[in-house]
Amino acid sequence: MSISWRKRLEYRLLRWQARFESSLFDKIFPWVAGAIVWTIFILLALAKSRELSQTADLASVMQSVWLIGEGYTPESSLLGQNYLASQGGFLIYPIAVLTSIFPTAITLIVIQSAALSFAIVPIWRLSRNVGDLRAGTSMVIIAIYGSYSAIHSLNLSGFRLETFAIPAIMSLTLCAYSDKKYKYWFMATLALLSRADLGLLIAGFGGLWLLEGKKRLGYQSIAFGLSWSIISILGIQPLYNGGAYPHMDAFAQYGTGNPFAVIWGIIINPLTFMNELFSEANFQVGVALLAPLLFLPMVATRYLVPALPLFALYLTADVPTDELAESGQRVPVIVCMFIALVFALQKTGRVIVQRVNVDRTVIGALLITASVFFISNSVASPYEDPWDWGKREPVDQARLEVAELMPDDAVVRAAPKLLPLLTERVALWEFEIPDNYDDQLAKDAVRNVEWFIFDRTDVPVAWTGVDILDFQSDLKVSERFVQVFNKSGIEVYATPQAAETARLKTIE
């Protein structure tokens, strides 16, 4: 009886497997899966945004696209420079067209989530058409992608223009194997328009194509990628930053003055560079990226090589370390990790009727490992209570009321969590509360502004009650600002003239 039951079960499984292997399923399924993941990503990102936990990173992009939509150059006061100076992200212009039509924050969240989600389509095509993996294995790959911690960090980190490079480079890789040359160069250009230093990644893929026997494409990719990055580093980014490359401070330990001095400093001080590259913190980053994939990408190491030079520069740059803030720097290695995963699974399996069959034990272990790391490490883990993100506390309501209070032409310095609510203005600055109170803090807070918003809920632990009272007193007495709002820890101060103007407008 048990044998008959097993035979029936195996027969049904084979029938379903045959349906999954059909060409119709191949065409439809990745788009359906992308739509499902997109829905999940949008809900998570909108919930995070609704609780007003986003800060200056999202606000600076929102201000930049608003400026472009209004016909200005994207000289963001929050960034302290032109948006294009940072990474040469010209892709911001078509995005600004969308945000001039639809609500800014929601539009940025929706299109970023779409870019992350529909990268599933080229991953599926790469797995099925190039890796020749069975449908079940390909489903597991995209399930792991949808739960990958680095992807969720990108989705919840505000807005990162380089996110669009993920589907672009996945598609670029697929095009290289299917000989779609025009689409290849379109996708390469799209990736570079999102972040100029990704030219090093494109050049890295050129090296991969040489190893794969695609010599012409390889040399062209190396030339194109390096040329783009060099022109951007030496010409475009300095053009928008007063003639200087904007990231020199991050590599000051190797040299100053120009990028060539940094490169020469790395060459003559290789031990310093290697010590920094293989530091404990960077080792943990590497483990966090590889472990959810069961370290399988190491089986197909050549597909990781394109990301290594650029990722090494990211890891050795002297910048603040934070998972969400650094999420954009994970883009090159995320792409190469999943490309390597496809080919690693191809290597570990064996061909059965034109498709590579991977052992179920390996697939099961991979799926379980990815799930465990998602639950333990992801910013969207169930332990982070994502179902509570959309709730608004009284302090959030107070922040919304303050946003309504601010005149459109107000010159404002505000607490970080207020910034995304106030971005549609030319003059907006962030008020960063220092860990320790300073007698000059009140003077710095209201310098060159008419409005100042103080968030007592973000005051560091080191501040005492007396420090807060002194700060409030200095604003009112020394700097002659008047308090016009005080609710749930949110305080608004304004010059007497600005406060009176706002009051008259309210009466009208």
Secondary structure, DSSP 8 states (H G I E B T S, - for coil): -HHHHHHHHHHHHHHHHHHHTSHHHHHHHHHHHHHHHHHHHHHHHHHHHHTT---HHHHHHHHHHHHHHTTS--EETTTTEEHHHHH--TTHHHHHHHHTTS-HHHHHHHHHHHHHHTTHHHHHHIIIIIS-B-HHHHHHHHHHHHH-HHHHHHHTSS--GGGGHHHHHHHHHHHHHHT-HHHHHHHHHHHHHH-GGGHHHHHHHHHHHHHTT-HHHHHHHHHHHHHHHHHIIIIIHHHTTTTS-TTGGGGTTT--SSHHHHHHHHHH-HHHHHHHHT-HHHHHHHHHHHGGGTTGGGGGGGGTGGGHHHHHHHHHS-----TTTTGGGGHHHHHHHHHHHHHHHHHHSEEETTEEE--HHHHHHHHHHHHHHHHHH-TT-GGG-GGGTT---HHHHHHHHHHHHS-TT--EEE-GGGGGGS-SSS-EEE----SS--TTHHHHHTTT-SEEEEEGGG--TT--HHHHHHHHHIIIIIS--EEEEEETTEEEEE-HHHHHHHHHHHH-
